[in-house]
Amino acid sequence: MSDGLLRLAALGKAARNALEDDLLPFWHRMEDRAHGGHFAAMSHDGVVDRKGPKSTVFVARILWTMSEAGRSLGSASSIEQARHAARFLLDRLADRETGGFFWSVTHDGRPQEADKHLYAHAFAIYGLSAFAAATGSAEAHDAAVETFGLIEDRARTARSGYREAFDRLWRPIDNGRLAPGHAGAARTMNSHLHLLEAYTALAALTGEETHRSALADLLDLILRRFLAPGGSHAFSMLDDKLSPLAGPISMGHDIETAWLIDAAADVIGDAALSGRTRTASDALIRSASEFGYCGARGFLTERGPDGTVDPWRVWWVQAEAVVGFVNAFQRTGDEAMLARAEVIWDYAERVMRDRRLGEWHWRVDATGRPDHRKPKVEPWKEPYHQARACLELMRRSGAIR
C-alpha cells in the first residue's frame, strides 16, 4: 500500500473513532422521547432547552446522519434513531393540507413557521433517500419521490433555476431565509447546491432516468451560471434572471461545492459533463484553499466583497474542507491536498471538538478559543457536516462502503 493510502487509512480510522465515541452518542442522548424527534436547542455549556422549535432542515439532517451511520456501521441503535427522526418528519413536519414540509414546528409538533422553502425540501429528500437506502422503507422512498415531483412542479422554472421561497400555499415570497437583507436575491448557491446533493442521493437510490436527468440539468446550471469565469469561486446570490449580485465569497461553500459536484457527476455518468465538472472542481478547491487555508490554524469561512475576511473558524467549514481536500487528492493524486486534509482534521480534533461535553464548538477565534455565545445545538447546528466528514473519510479509505 502506498504512503498516501496508508495516511488516508489512518484518517479513516481516526474518523471512525470520532464518530462512534463522540458524535453518535451525543446525538443519541438528544432524542426527545416525549414528543418525537430530537431536542433542537442546547447552550454552549450543555443546558438543553426542551421546548426549542424543530425545523425540517434540523430533523432531516439528523435523519440523514443516523440513516447513513446505521447503514454503514451496521448500527441498530442509529437505525432506531433514524426511525424516530423519520416519524417526526413525516408525521409532524409534513403539511398534509397543501403539500411539502413546514419550515418549522413547535417542540411538540404543532406548525410554527408554515412557509415552504427549497432548502428545507432538499434536505427532506436527502434524509428520506438515506433512510430508504438504509432500511428499504417504501414510505420514505415514496415520500422522497413525491417531494421531488413537488419541487419540479412548484419551484423549477424553464430557464432560471429553481424558485426558493414560498408561503404555505406555495405562492412565491421574498427569499429572506437564505438571503436576508438582500432584496432581489431570488436564487442562492446554498439552496441550489443542497438541491444538487439531494438529487444526487435520490438518483443513486432509484436509478430512474427522470431523477438523473433533473440532476444533470441542475449540475449544468451550476457550472454555467453560479460559478465565476475561470471557476475561481461561486456566486452566493443571483437575481431571478441569473445575474450575479454583490455578496460575500464563501470559501467554505466553495470547497464543499468542489466535492459535491464531483459526486453528482459520478452518479450522472456522462463523460463530457464529468470533464467539465472535474475542471471546475479543481479550480474551486485551489482558489478556496488559497484564501481560506490557514494551516494549523484552520480554514476560514468567507470574505466580503471588499476582501475583508471573517476571522472566525466555523465548525462546518472544517468538516467540508477535510472532505474537499481528500476528494482532490483522490481525483488528482496530489499529495499536497492529502497533507492539507490531515492538517485540518488534526485542527478539528484539537480545537473544534469539545472534549468535555462532546460534539464540536460552533466556532472558535484565531487562537482556538470557543465562542461561548454560540450554542452547541440549534436549528442550523446538528451532526450533518461533521458526521458526514467522518463517514466520507471512512468510505474513501475503504473502511466502509
Secondary structure as a PSIPRED ss2 file (coil, helix, strand):
# PSIPRED VFORMAT (PSIPRED V4.0)

   1 M C   1.000  0.000  0.000
   2 S C   1.000  0.000  0.000
   3 D H   0.000  1.000  0.000
   4 G H   0.000  1.000  0.000
   5 L H   0.000  1.000  0.000
   6 L H   0.000  1.000  0.000
   7 R H   0.000  1.000  0.000
   8 L H   0.000  1.000  0.000
   9 A H   0.000  1.000  0.000
  10 A H   0.000  1.000  0.000
  11 L H   0.000  1.000  0.000
  12 G H   0.000  1.000  0.000
  13 K H   0.000  1.000  0.000
  14 A H   0.000  1.000  0.000
  15 A H   0.000  1.000  0.000
  16 R H   0.000  1.000  0.000
  17 N H   0.000  1.000  0.000
  18 A H   0.000  1.000  0.000
  19 L H   0.000  1.000  0.000
  20 E H   0.000  1.000  0.000
  21 D H   0.000  1.000  0.000
  22 D H   0.000  1.000  0.000
  23 L H   0.000  1.000  0.000
  24 L H   0.000  1.000  0.000
  25 P H   0.000  1.000  0.000
  26 F H   0.000  1.000  0.000
  27 W H   0.000  1.000  0.000
  28 H H   0.000  1.000  0.000
  29 R C   1.000  0.000  0.000
  30 M C   1.000  0.000  0.000
  31 E E   0.000  0.000  1.000
  32 D C   1.000  0.000  0.000
  33 R C   1.000  0.000  0.000
  34 A C   1.000  0.000  0.000
  35 H C   1.000  0.000  0.000
  36 G C   1.000  0.000  0.000
  37 G C   1.000  0.000  0.000
  38 H E   0.000  0.000  1.000
  39 F C   1.000  0.000  0.000
  40 A C   1.000  0.000  0.000
  41 A C   1.000  0.000  0.000
  42 M E   0.000  0.000  1.000
  43 S C   1.000  0.000  0.000
  44 H C   1.000  0.000  0.000
  45 D C   1.000  0.000  0.000
  46 G C   1.000  0.000  0.000
  47 V C   1.000  0.000  0.000
  48 V E   0.000  0.000  1.000
  49 D C   1.000  0.000  0.000
  50 R C   1.000  0.000  0.000
  51 K C   1.000  0.000  0.000
  52 G C   1.000  0.000  0.000
  53 P C   1.000  0.000  0.000
  54 K E   0.000  0.000  1.000
  55 S E   0.000  0.000  1.000
  56 T H   0.000  1.000  0.000
  57 V H   0.000  1.000  0.000
  58 F H   0.000  1.000  0.000
  59 V H   0.000  1.000  0.000
  60 A H   0.000  1.000  0.000
  61 R H   0.000  1.000  0.000
  62 I H   0.000  1.000  0.000
  63 L H   0.000  1.000  0.000
  64 W H   0.000  1.000  0.000
  65 T H   0.000  1.000  0.000
  66 M H   0.000  1.000  0.000
  67 S H   0.000  1.000  0.000
  68 E H   0.000  1.000  0.000
  69 A H   0.000  1.000  0.000
  70 G H   0.000  1.000  0.000
  71 R H   0.000  1.000  0.000
  72 S H   0.000  1.000  0.000
  73 L H   0.000  1.000  0.000
  74 G C   1.000  0.000  0.000
  75 S C   1.000  0.000  0.000
  76 A H   0.000  1.000  0.000
  77 S H   0.000  1.000  0.000
  78 S H   0.000  1.000  0.000
  79 I H   0.000  1.000  0.000
  80 E H   0.000  1.000  0.000
  81 Q H   0.000  1.000  0.000
  82 A H   0.000  1.000  0.000
  83 R H   0.000  1.000  0.000
  84 H H   0.000  1.000  0.000
  85 A H   0.000  1.000  0.000
  86 A H   0.000  1.000  0.000
  87 R H   0.000  1.000  0.000
  88 F H   0.000  1.000  0.000
  89 L H   0.000  1.000  0.000
  90 L H   0.000  1.000  0.000
  91 D H   0.000  1.000  0.000
  92 R H   0.000  1.000  0.000
  93 L H   0.000  1.000  0.000
  94 A E   0.000  0.000  1.000
  95 D C   1.000  0.000  0.000
  96 R C   1.000  0.000  0.000
  97 E C   1.000  0.000  0.000
  98 T C   1.000  0.000  0.000
  99 G C   1.000  0.000  0.000
 100 G C   1.000  0.000  0.000
 101 F E   0.000  0.000  1.000
 102 F C   1.000  0.000  0.000
 103 W C   1.000  0.000  0.000
 104 S E   0.000  0.000  1.000
 105 V E   0.000  0.000  1.000
 106 T C   1.000  0.000  0.000
 107 H C   1.000  0.000  0.000
 108 D C   1.000  0.000  0.000
 109 G C   1.000  0.000  0.000
 110 R C   1.000  0.000  0.000
 111 P E   0.000  0.000  1.000
 112 Q E   0.000  0.000  1.000
 113 E E   0.000  0.000  1.000
 114 A C   1.000  0.000  0.000
 115 D C   1.000  0.000  0.000
 116 K E   0.000  0.000  1.000
 117 H E   0.000  0.000  1.000
 118 L H   0.000  1.000  0.000
 119 Y H   0.000  1.000  0.000
 120 A H   0.000  1.000  0.000
 121 H H   0.000  1.000  0.000
 122 A H   0.000  1.000  0.000
 123 F H   0.000  1.000  0.000
 124 A H   0.000  1.000  0.000
 125 I H   0.000  1.000  0.000
 126 Y H   0.000  1.000  0.000
 127 G H   0.000  1.000  0.000
 128 L H   0.000  1.000  0.000
 129 S H   0.000  1.000  0.000
 130 A H   0.000  1.000  0.000
 131 F H   0.000  1.000  0.000
 132 A H   0.000  1.000  0.000
 133 A H   0.000  1.000  0.000
 134 A H   0.000  1.000  0.000
 135 T H   0.000  1.000  0.000
 136 G C   1.000  0.000  0.000
 137 S C   1.000  0.000  0.000
 138 A H   0.000  1.000  0.000
 139 E H   0.000  1.000  0.000
 140 A H   0.000  1.000  0.000
 141 H H   0.000  1.000  0.000
 142 D H   0.000  1.000  0.000
 143 A H   0.000  1.000  0.000
 144 A H   0.000  1.000  0.000
 145 V H   0.000  1.000  0.000
 146 E H   0.000  1.000  0.000
 147 T H   0.000  1.000  0.000
 148 F H   0.000  1.000  0.000
 149 G H   0.000  1.000  0.000
 150 L H   0.000  1.000  0.000
 151 I H   0.000  1.000  0.000
 152 E H   0.000  1.000  0.000
 153 D H   0.000  1.000  0.000
 154 R H   0.000  1.000  0.000
 155 A C   1.000  0.000  0.000
 156 R E   0.000  0.000  1.000
 157 T C   1.000  0.000  0.000
 158 A C   1.000  0.000  0.000
 159 R C   1.000  0.000  0.000
 160 S C   1.000  0.000  0.000
 161 G C   1.000  0.000  0.000
 162 Y E   0.000  0.000  1.000
 163 R C   1.000  0.000  0.000
 164 E C   1.000  0.000  0.000
 165 A E   0.000  0.000  1.000
 166 F E   0.000  0.000  1.000
 167 D C   1.000  0.000  0.000
 168 R C   1.000  0.000  0.000
 169 L C   1.000  0.000  0.000
 170 W C   1.000  0.000  0.000
 171 R C   1.000  0.000  0.000
 172 P E   0.000  0.000  1.000
 173 I C   1.000  0.000  0.000
 174 D C   1.000  0.000  0.000
 175 N C   1.000  0.000  0.000
 176 G C   1.000  0.000  0.000
 177 R C   1.000  0.000  0.000
 178 L C   1.000  0.000  0.000
 179 A C   1.000  0.000  0.000
 180 P C   1.000  0.000  0.000
 181 G C   1.000  0.000  0.000
 182 H C   1.000  0.000  0.000
 183 A C   1.000  0.000  0.000
 184 G C   1.000  0.000  0.000
 185 A C   1.000  0.000  0.000
 186 A C   1.000  0.000  0.000
 187 R E   0.000  0.000  1.000
 188 T E   0.000  0.000  1.000
 189 M H   0.000  1.000  0.000
 190 N H   0.000  1.000  0.000
 191 S H   0.000  1.000  0.000
 192 H H   0.000  1.000  0.000
 193 L H   0.000  1.000  0.000
 194 H H   0.000  1.000  0.000
 195 L H   0.000  1.000  0.000
 196 L H   0.000  1.000  0.000
 197 E H   0.000  1.000  0.000
 198 A H   0.000  1.000  0.000
 199 Y H   0.000  1.000  0.000
 200 T H   0.000  1.000  0.000
 201 A H   0.000  1.000  0.000
 202 L H   0.000  1.000  0.000
 203 A H   0.000  1.000  0.000
 204 A H   0.000  1.000  0.000
 205 L H   0.000  1.000  0.000
 206 T H   0.000  1.000  0.000
 207 G C   1.000  0.000  0.000
 208 E C   1.000  0.000  0.000
 209 E H   0.000  1.000  0.000
 210 T H   0.000  1.000  0.000
 211 H H   0.000  1.000  0.000
 212 R H   0.000  1.000  0.000
 213 S H   0.000  1.000  0.000
 214 A H   0.000  1.000  0.000
 215 L H   0.000  1.000  0.000
 216 A H   0.000  1.000  0.000
 217 D H   0.000  1.000  0.000
 218 L H   0.000  1.000  0.000
 219 L H   0.000  1.000  0.000
 220 D H   0.000  1.000  0.000
 221 L H   0.000  1.000  0.000
 222 I H   0.000  1.000  0.000
 223 L H   0.000  1.000  0.000
 224 R H   0.000  1.000  0.000
 225 R H   0.000  1.000  0.000
 226 F H   0.000  1.000  0.000
 227 L E   0.000  0.000  1.000
 228 A C   1.000  0.000  0.000
 229 P H   0.000  1.000  0.000
 230 G H   0.000  1.000  0.000
 231 G H   0.000  1.000  0.000
 232 S C   1.000  0.000  0.000
 233 H C   1.000  0.000  0.000
 234 A E   0.000  0.000  1.000
 235 F C   1.000  0.000  0.000
 236 S C   1.000  0.000  0.000
 237 M E   0.000  0.000  1.000
 238 L E   0.000  0.000  1.000
 239 D C   1.000  0.000  0.000
 240 D C   1.000  0.000  0.000
 241 K C   1.000  0.000  0.000
 242 L C   1.000  0.000  0.000
 243 S C   1.000  0.000  0.000
 244 P E   0.000  0.000  1.000
 245 L C   1.000  0.000  0.000
 246 A C   1.000  0.000  0.000
 247 G C   1.000  0.000  0.000
 248 P C   1.000  0.000  0.000
 249 I E   0.000  0.000  1.000
 250 S E   0.000  0.000  1.000
 251 M H   0.000  1.000  0.000
 252 G H   0.000  1.000  0.000
 253 H H   0.000  1.000  0.000
 254 D H   0.000  1.000  0.000
 255 I H   0.000  1.000  0.000
 256 E H   0.000  1.000  0.000
 257 T H   0.000  1.000  0.000
 258 A H   0.000  1.000  0.000
 259 W H   0.000  1.000  0.000
 260 L H   0.000  1.000  0.000
 261 I H   0.000  1.000  0.000
 262 D H   0.000  1.000  0.000
 263 A H   0.000  1.000  0.000
 264 A H   0.000  1.000  0.000
 265 A H   0.000  1.000  0.000
 266 D H   0.000  1.000  0.000
 267 V H   0.000  1.000  0.000
 268 I H   0.000  1.000  0.000
 269 G C   1.000  0.000  0.000
 270 D C   1.000  0.000  0.000
 271 A H   0.000  1.000  0.000
 272 A H   0.000  1.000  0.000
 273 L H   0.000  1.000  0.000
 274 S H   0.000  1.000  0.000
 275 G H   0.000  1.000  0.000
 276 R H   0.000  1.000  0.000
 277 T H   0.000  1.000  0.000
 278 R H   0.000  1.000  0.000
 279 T H   0.000  1.000  0.000
 280 A H   0.000  1.000  0.000
 281 S H   0.000  1.000  0.000
 282 D H   0.000  1.000  0.000
 283 A H   0.000  1.000  0.000
 284 L H   0.000  1.000  0.000
 285 I H   0.000  1.000  0.000
 286 R H   0.000  1.000  0.000
 287 S H   0.000  1.000  0.000
 288 A H   0.000  1.000  0.000
 289 S H   0.000  1.000  0.000
 290 E H   0.000  1.000  0.000
 291 F H   0.000  1.000  0.000
 292 G H   0.000  1.000  0.000
 293 Y E   0.000  0.000  1.000
 294 C C   1.000  0.000  0.000
 295 G H   0.000  1.000  0.000
 296 A H   0.000  1.000  0.000
 297 R H   0.000  1.000  0.000
 298 G C   1.000  0.000  0.000
 299 F E   0.000  0.000  1.000
 300 L C   1.000  0.000  0.000
 301 T C   1.000  0.000  0.000
 302 E E   0.000  0.000  1.000
 303 R E   0.000  0.000  1.000
 304 G C   1.000  0.000  0.000
 305 P C   1.000  0.000  0.000
 306 D C   1.000  0.000  0.000
 307 G C   1.000  0.000  0.000
 308 T C   1.000  0.000  0.000
 309 V E   0.000  0.000  1.000
 310 D C   1.000  0.000  0.000
 311 P C   1.000  0.000  0.000
 312 W C   1.000  0.000  0.000
 313 R E   0.000  0.000  1.000
 314 V E   0.000  0.000  1.000
 315 W H   0.000  1.000  0.000
 316 W H   0.000  1.000  0.000
 317 V H   0.000  1.000  0.000
 318 Q H   0.000  1.000  0.000
 319 A H   0.000  1.000  0.000
 320 E H   0.000  1.000  0.000
 321 A H   0.000  1.000  0.000
 322 V H   0.000  1.000  0.000
 323 V H   0.000  1.000  0.000
 324 G H   0.000  1.000  0.000
 325 F H   0.000  1.000  0.000
 326 V H   0.000  1.000  0.000
 327 N H   0.000  1.000  0.000
 328 A H   0.000  1.000  0.000
 329 F H   0.000  1.000  0.000
 330 Q H   0.000  1.000  0.000
 331 R H   0.000  1.000  0.000
 332 T H   0.000  1.000  0.000
 333 G C   1.000  0.000  0.000
 334 D C   1.000  0.000  0.000
 335 E H   0.000  1.000  0.000
 336 A H   0.000  1.000  0.000
 337 M H   0.000  1.000  0.000
 338 L H   0.000  1.000  0.000
 339 A H   0.000  1.000  0.000
 340 R H   0.000  1.000  0.000
 341 A H   0.000  1.000  0.000
 342 E H   0.000  1.000  0.000
 343 V H   0.000  1.000  0.000
 344 I H   0.000  1.000  0.000
 345 W H   0.000  1.000  0.000
 346 D H   0.000  1.000  0.000
 347 Y H   0.000  1.000  0.000
 348 A H   0.000  1.000  0.000
 349 E H   0.000  1.000  0.000
 350 R H   0.000  1.000  0.000
 351 V H   0.000  1.000  0.000
 352 M H   0.000  1.000  0.000
 353 R E   0.000  0.000  1.000
 354 D C   1.000  0.000  0.000
 355 R C   1.000  0.000  0.000
 356 R C   1.000  0.000  0.000
 357 L C   1.000  0.000  0.000
 358 G C   1.000  0.000  0.000
 359 E C   1.000  0.000  0.000
 360 W E   0.000  0.000  1.000
 361 H C   1.000  0.000  0.000
 362 W C   1.000  0.000  0.000
 363 R E   0.000  0.000  1.000
 364 V E   0.000  0.000  1.000
 365 D C   1.000  0.000  0.000
 366 A C   1.000  0.000  0.000
 367 T C   1.000  0.000  0.000
 368 G C   1.000  0.000  0.000
 369 R C   1.000  0.000  0.000
 370 P E   0.000  0.000  1.000
 371 D C   1.000  0.000  0.000
 372 H C   1.000  0.000  0.000
 373 R C   1.000  0.000  0.000
 374 K C   1.000  0.000  0.000
 375 P C   1.000  0.000  0.000
 376 K C   1.000  0.000  0.000
 377 V E   0.000  0.000  1.000
 378 E E   0.000  0.000  1.000
 379 P C   1.000  0.000  0.000
 380 W C   1.000  0.000  0.000
 381 K E   0.000  0.000  1.000
 382 E C   1.000  0.000  0.000
 383 P C   1.000  0.000  0.000
 384 Y H   0.000  1.000  0.000
 385 H H   0.000  1.000  0.000
 386 Q H   0.000  1.000  0.000
 387 A H   0.000  1.000  0.000
 388 R H   0.000  1.000  0.000
 389 A H   0.000  1.000  0.000
 390 C H   0.000  1.000  0.000
 391 L H   0.000  1.000  0.000
 392 E H   0.000  1.000  0.000
 393 L H   0.000  1.000  0.000
 394 M H   0.000  1.000  0.000
 395 R H   0.000  1.000  0.000
 396 R H   0.000  1.000  0.000
 397 S C   1.000  0.000  0.000
 398 G C   1.000  0.000  0.000
 399 A C   1.000  0.000  0.000
 400 I C   1.000  0.000  0.000
 401 R C   1.000  0.000  0.000
